[in-house]
């Protein structure tokens, strides 16, 4: 049996057919996922249900009920630490109960969980990706009082949030991360 090489005209028709099929697939929703990550479409949701123990704030235990965190989602986590936390750790899972049912937790990276702002009341995060996760946050190291008797900020002179003290985002003096309360 002899192998036939397609002619230039046949190759051109196949390419056109494939292009039309690919365009149709993209138009029907197949292809790269898109989501609206804007703040107007995803205003921060305040989470107040967790309380710190021993100076450490956790949204949940590793095998507890994690927070639903789809693309664009923003949380204003009310940490109740009394001052700006010095450090925080953001973990993600594909399971709503973390490690309880055999799932895993992994540290967030890149735009999976962006720290938008941190102050003495809130830690504000957003999912800058279009992927769906379950969220767990741990934070601590807040100085409730500094040596001069004033309430201290965990970042010290780092009020503008230049990336030191645990990551991006900061709370400028007099600026609130969530709501209208300046302090």
N, C-alpha and C positions, 0 to 999 in steps of 0.2 A: 504494500500500500504506500502510496506516495504522499508525503506531507505537503500540504498547501500553505504557502505564506500569504497572509491577507494582503490585498492590494492597498495602496495608499487611500483610495476612496473608501474602502471598508473600514480601515483604521480610523479615518476621519468621522465616519458615521457612528462607530462605537464610542469614540471620545465624546461626540455630541450627545449621544444617548446617556452615557455615564454622567455628563455634566448636568443634564436635565434631571436625572434621577437624584443626584446629590443635592441639587437646588430644591427639589420637592421634599427630600428628607429634612433638610434644614428648615424649610418653611413650615413643616408640620410639627416641629419641635424636636426632631432628632438632631443630635449634634451637641455642641457646647452648651452647657447649662448656663442660664442667665438669671440673675436675681437683682432686685433693687436693694442696694445696701445703704441708701441715703438715710440720714437721720430723720427726715420728714416722714419717710415710709416706715421707719423703725425707731420710734422714740424710746428712750431708755425705760425699762421696766424696773421699778424699785423692788429689791428683794430684801426683806427685813427679818426673815424667819430664823436665821442662824445667830447664835450668840457665841462670843469667844469664851474659851476655857483656858486658864493658865496663860493668858496673854496671846493666845493663838486663835485666829478666826478660821473656821472651815464652813463652806457652804453645805457640806455633807461629809460623811465618812466615805472612805474609798469604796465601800460596798453598800452605800446608802442611795437615796434617791437623788440623782444628779439633775441639774437644771437643763431643760431643753434648750439647745443652742443652734438654731438653723442659720443659714446665711443671712447676714445683715442684722441679726438680733443684737440688741444692746441691753446690758444689765447695769443698774446702779446698785451695787451691793452695799448695803448699810452694815458696816463692819463692827460697830459698837466698841471699837478699841479705845476711844477717847482721844486719839491723836492719829496723825498720818502714819500708816504702817511703813516700816523701813524696807520690808521685803514682801514679795508675794510669789506664789507659784500657781500656774494655771495648767490643769490637766484636762484632757479630753478622752472621751470613750465613745464607742459606737453603741454601747448598751446603756439603757436608762438607769440600771442599778450597778454600774461600774464593774467591780470585780466579783460581785455576789453570784452571778450565774455563769461564771467562767469567762466573763469579759475581761478586758484589760483597760488600763489607764496609760496615757502617754503625755509627756510634756507638750504643750502647744508650741508651735513654731510659726514664724512668718506671720501671715495675716489670719491665721486660724483664730487667734484671740488677741486683739490689739487692746492695749491699755490706753484709754482715752484721757482719763483724769484720775487723780488720787488726792484726797484731802482728809481732814480729820473725821469725816463722817462716811464717805463713800469711796468705793473703788469702782470705776466705770470701765466696762469692757465691751468690745463689740467683736462679732464674728465678721471679719473683713473678707471672708471667702464665701462661696456659694454652696459650701458643703454643710451637711447636717451632722451635728455632734451632740454629745451630752457633756456638760461642764461641771467641773469641781475646782474651787479656788481655796487656797490656804494663804493666810497673810498674818503678819505679826511684827514684833520689834518696835511697836509704837512707844515713844517716850511720853508718858503722861505728864511729867513735870521735869523741867530742866533745872540745872543747878542754881539759876537765879530766881527760882520760884514761879516763873511763868510757865504756861503750858507750852511744851516744846513740840516742834514738828519733827517727824522722824527723819526728814531729809536735811535737817539743819539748815545750812545756807543754801541748800539746793531747792529753794521755793519754786523756781521756774520750771523745775522738772526737766533737767537736761539729760536725762537718761541714767543718772546715777541712782543709787538707792533702790534697786529692784526693777528698773525697766523704764519704758517711755511713759510720758504723761506726768503731769504735775498739777499741783493746785497752787496758783499764785495767791499771795496774801490777800485776803478779803474776797476771793472768788470761790464760789461754791461749785462743786462738780455736778450737783443735782439739785434741782428746785431753786427757789429764790432765797433760801436761807444762806447768808454770807458766812456763817460760821457755826 
